[in-house]
Amino acid sequence: MKIAAQLYTIRDFLKTPSDILASLQRVKEIGYNAVQVSGLGPIDAAELKQMTDDIGLTICATHVPYPQLQSDIKSVIEVHQLWNCKYVGIGSMPDSYRSSREGYEAFAREASEYGRVLAKEGLKLIYHNHNFEYAKFDGVTGMDILLQTFDPAAVDFELDVYWVQAGGADPVQWIRKVAGRMKVVHLKDMAVSPDRSSMFAEVGEGNMNWSEMIRACSDIGVDWGAVEQDQCQGNPFDSLKTSLENLRSMPVEI
């Protein structure tokens, strides 16, 4: 599994093209060779491609707004082909689908249609979860509904191990559950503050079972592990560095 930096982690430093250039250079200096594009301010797609090429960063995956898939899938295809980026990520299901089993099923069928369009162009649609997908409808979690309803040839998963844990599920079990249907995973840790609230943490600085999660990712053939931290206690670049260093020190192959 190759490691990438999810740029959403440093979104506050990506407001302008000059910000983006400086931040990508810092990401490379930390030791990352790939990024997932998300949370950027306005920038021309060709300009971003030139930046990443010059710096030596691969764009391994993205998150795109779901309405963009609905209204302008042609431009989504063009940009990802320009970036030589196979994985088109949906960062979250729109609110309007979340309240019922029927909503989940409708979303999964609709997303599968877009996934089939992307597949014809050599791209793969991937779905990133939060914790709300683990709500149950008639005893079945939303994630299981998606697993059952997505066209497996058209839509893969992009499990976020923190949010699986936050949903009360077992990340290792779920990694294995989506075997054959996941090539990109989100890596972030969960810690507990003294007031007993859960909080985002650098990989290896929290309480999650990293050796088993990474072993499971290896066993099912995950290609990319994107390091992400939604909220950082300090400088987010330092958080990205700590996560990468901890991953490299773990007694498992990455």
ZABA-371251 format. One record per residue (C-alpha): chain; x, y, z. Coordinates in Angstrom, 2 decimals. Layout:
! ZABA-371251
chain,u,v,w
A,X,Y,Z;
...
This chain:
! ZABA-371251
chain,u,v,w
A,0.00,0.00,0.00;
A,1.37,3.36,-1.06;
A,0.79,6.34,1.23;
A,-0.67,9.69,0.14;
A,-1.60,12.92,1.89;
A,-5.29,13.86,1.79;
A,-5.11,17.58,1.07;
A,-8.30,18.27,3.02;
A,-6.05,18.05,6.09;
A,-4.33,21.30,5.05;
A,-7.35,22.98,3.43;
A,-6.74,26.26,5.30;
A,-3.44,26.57,3.40;
A,-4.91,25.95,-0.07;
A,-6.89,29.12,-0.75;
A,-4.97,30.50,-3.76;
A,-2.70,29.01,-6.46;
A,0.37,30.39,-4.68;
A,-0.82,28.83,-1.40;
A,-1.36,25.54,-3.16;
A,2.11,25.55,-4.69;
A,3.79,26.29,-1.36;
A,1.73,23.67,0.45;
A,2.39,20.96,-2.13;
A,6.10,21.66,-1.81;
A,5.84,21.23,1.99;
A,3.94,17.97,1.57;
A,6.71,16.67,-0.68;
A,9.40,17.82,1.76;
A,7.65,15.91,4.57;
A,8.08,12.74,2.52;
A,4.84,12.15,0.65;
A,4.97,11.26,-3.03;
A,1.24,11.37,-3.70;
A,-1.82,13.42,-2.76;
A,-5.57,13.12,-2.80;
A,-7.09,16.32,-4.15;
A,-9.78,17.77,-1.88;
A,-10.41,21.09,-0.17;
A,-8.56,23.27,-2.70;
A,-9.45,26.82,-3.58;
A,-9.96,27.84,-7.22;
A,-7.15,26.69,-9.52;
A,-6.98,25.70,-13.17;
A,-6.75,21.92,-13.56;
A,-3.82,22.16,-15.96;
A,-1.95,24.47,-13.57;
A,-2.41,22.00,-10.72;
A,-1.20,19.16,-12.92;
A,1.92,21.15,-13.83;
A,2.58,21.89,-10.14;
A,2.34,18.27,-9.08;
A,4.48,17.12,-12.00;
A,7.17,19.69,-11.24;
A,7.20,18.82,-7.52;
A,7.03,15.07,-8.10;
A,3.63,14.26,-6.64;
A,1.10,11.80,-8.02;
A,-2.59,12.67,-7.81;
A,-3.90,9.29,-6.72;
A,-7.54,10.14,-5.99;
A,-9.96,13.02,-5.48;
A,-13.17,14.02,-3.79;
A,-15.64,15.78,-6.06;
A,-18.98,17.37,-5.09;
A,-21.83,14.98,-5.82;
A,-23.81,17.72,-7.64;
A,-20.92,17.99,-10.10;
A,-21.36,14.34,-11.02;
A,-25.05,15.00,-11.48;
A,-24.70,18.13,-13.60;
A,-21.32,17.98,-15.37;
A,-19.83,14.49,-15.39;
A,-18.05,15.29,-18.65;
A,-15.79,17.83,-16.94;
A,-15.13,15.37,-14.10;
A,-13.91,12.85,-16.67;
A,-11.77,15.40,-18.51;
A,-10.04,16.65,-15.35;
A,-9.29,13.17,-14.01;
A,-7.90,12.05,-17.34;
A,-5.74,15.18,-17.44;
A,-4.44,14.36,-13.96;
A,-3.97,10.67,-14.85;
A,-6.07,9.98,-11.75;
A,-8.26,6.88,-11.79;
A,-10.21,7.26,-8.55;
A,-13.11,9.72,-8.43;
A,-14.28,10.07,-4.84;
A,-17.67,11.01,-3.42;
A,-16.84,12.57,-0.06;
A,-20.31,12.13,1.45;
A,-23.88,11.23,0.60;
A,-26.15,14.29,0.29;
A,-28.46,14.86,3.27;
A,-31.59,14.22,1.25;
A,-30.81,10.48,0.91;
A,-29.90,9.72,4.52;
A,-33.19,9.38,6.36;
A,-34.47,6.03,5.07;
A,-33.56,2.72,3.53;
A,-35.27,3.86,0.34;
A,-33.03,6.93,0.28;
A,-29.88,4.84,0.59;
A,-31.06,2.51,-2.15;
A,-31.94,5.41,-4.45;
A,-28.54,7.00,-3.88;
A,-26.73,3.72,-4.53;
A,-28.59,3.13,-7.78;
A,-27.99,6.69,-8.94;
A,-24.30,6.65,-8.02;
A,-23.93,3.35,-9.84;
A,-25.19,5.00,-13.02;
A,-22.47,7.63,-12.75;
A,-19.94,4.94,-11.92;
A,-20.79,3.09,-15.11;
A,-20.25,6.25,-17.15;
A,-16.87,6.80,-15.49;
A,-15.88,3.16,-15.96;
A,-16.29,3.48,-19.72;
A,-13.59,6.17,-19.55;
A,-11.19,4.08,-17.47;
A,-12.12,5.72,-14.13;
A,-13.50,4.29,-10.90;
A,-16.06,5.93,-8.62;
A,-15.34,5.43,-4.90;
A,-17.52,6.22,-1.89;
A,-16.15,7.68,1.36;
A,-18.15,7.03,4.52;
A,-18.70,8.93,7.75;
A,-20.37,7.56,10.86;
A,-23.97,8.27,9.86;
A,-23.98,5.34,7.42;
A,-23.96,3.02,10.42;
A,-27.46,4.05,11.46;
A,-29.81,1.10,11.10;
A,-32.97,0.85,9.03;
A,-35.09,-2.20,9.88;
A,-32.02,-3.72,11.52;
A,-29.67,-3.14,8.57;
A,-26.99,-0.45,8.56;
A,-26.85,2.12,5.82;
A,-23.39,0.84,4.92;
A,-24.74,-2.66,4.40;
A,-27.49,-1.24,2.21;
A,-24.84,0.51,0.09;
A,-22.75,-2.66,-0.02;
A,-25.76,-4.60,-1.27;
A,-27.06,-1.98,-3.72;
A,-24.02,-0.37,-5.34;
A,-23.16,-2.01,-8.66;
A,-19.86,-3.69,-7.67;
A,-18.55,-3.17,-11.19;
A,-19.23,0.56,-11.02;
A,-18.64,1.78,-7.44;
A,-15.91,0.90,-4.96;
A,-15.58,1.91,-1.32;
A,-13.09,4.29,0.25;
A,-13.44,3.33,3.89;
A,-12.48,5.94,6.44;
A,-11.29,3.85,9.38;
A,-11.90,6.61,11.94;
A,-15.51,7.06,10.88;
A,-16.11,3.31,10.81;
A,-14.93,3.21,14.43;
A,-17.03,6.26,15.29;
A,-20.05,4.48,13.83;
A,-19.61,1.67,16.34;
A,-18.31,-0.81,13.78;
A,-15.03,-2.73,13.47;
A,-12.67,-1.20,10.88;
A,-10.74,-4.46,10.40;
A,-13.95,-6.38,9.79;
A,-15.17,-3.79,7.33;
A,-11.89,-3.66,5.42;
A,-12.20,-7.39,4.90;
A,-15.91,-7.07,4.16;
A,-15.23,-4.88,1.12;
A,-12.52,-7.16,-0.27;
A,-12.36,-6.78,-4.03;
A,-14.20,-3.47,-3.80;
A,-11.63,-1.07,-2.30;
A,-8.33,0.25,-3.62;
A,-8.20,3.52,-1.62;
A,-8.56,3.78,2.18;
A,-8.52,6.78,4.54;
A,-6.09,6.51,7.44;
A,-6.73,8.55,10.59;
A,-6.66,7.72,14.28;
A,-9.08,8.20,17.17;
A,-7.95,9.36,20.60;
A,-9.92,10.21,23.73;
A,-9.59,13.51,25.57;
A,-9.63,13.78,29.39;
A,-13.29,14.84,29.23;
A,-14.05,11.50,27.51;
A,-14.84,12.93,24.08;
A,-13.34,11.27,21.01;
A,-11.02,13.34,18.86;
A,-9.04,13.06,15.64;
A,-5.41,12.09,16.07;
A,-2.33,11.42,13.99;
A,-1.97,7.84,12.81;
A,-0.43,5.86,15.65;
A,-1.16,8.49,18.30;
A,-4.63,7.22,19.19;
A,-6.12,3.89,20.18;
A,-6.93,2.14,16.92;
A,-5.53,-1.24,15.89;
A,-3.12,-0.20,13.16;
A,-1.22,-3.43,12.72;
A,-4.42,-5.35,12.02;
A,-5.95,-2.62,9.86;
A,-2.88,-2.35,7.66;
A,-2.56,-6.12,7.48;
A,-6.17,-6.32,6.34;
A,-5.57,-3.61,3.72;
A,-2.59,-5.58,2.44;
A,-4.56,-8.82,2.36;
A,-7.37,-7.35,0.23;
A,-5.03,-5.47,-2.13;
A,-5.53,-1.81,-1.23;
A,-3.31,0.35,-3.43;
A,-3.47,3.72,-1.65;
A,-3.68,4.75,1.99;
A,-4.58,8.44,2.19;
A,-3.60,10.07,5.50;
A,-6.25,12.53,6.62;
A,-6.96,14.45,9.81;
A,-10.15,16.49,9.83;
A,-9.06,18.58,12.83;
A,-5.52,18.97,14.14;
A,-4.52,20.11,17.61;
A,-1.49,21.91,16.17;
A,-0.05,22.62,12.73;
A,-1.62,20.24,10.18;
A,1.66,19.84,8.31;
A,3.18,18.56,11.56;
A,0.27,16.16,11.87;
A,0.88,14.82,8.36;
A,4.55,14.36,9.22;
A,3.82,12.51,12.46;
A,1.35,10.19,10.75;
A,3.84,9.33,8.00;
A,6.68,8.74,10.45;
A,4.48,6.49,12.58;
A,3.32,4.49,9.57;
A,6.93,3.95,8.53;
A,7.84,2.73,12.01;
A,5.07,0.15,12.27;
A,6.07,-3.53,12.09;
A,4.04,-4.07,8.95;
A,4.82,-3.49,5.30;
A,3.47,-0.33,3.66;
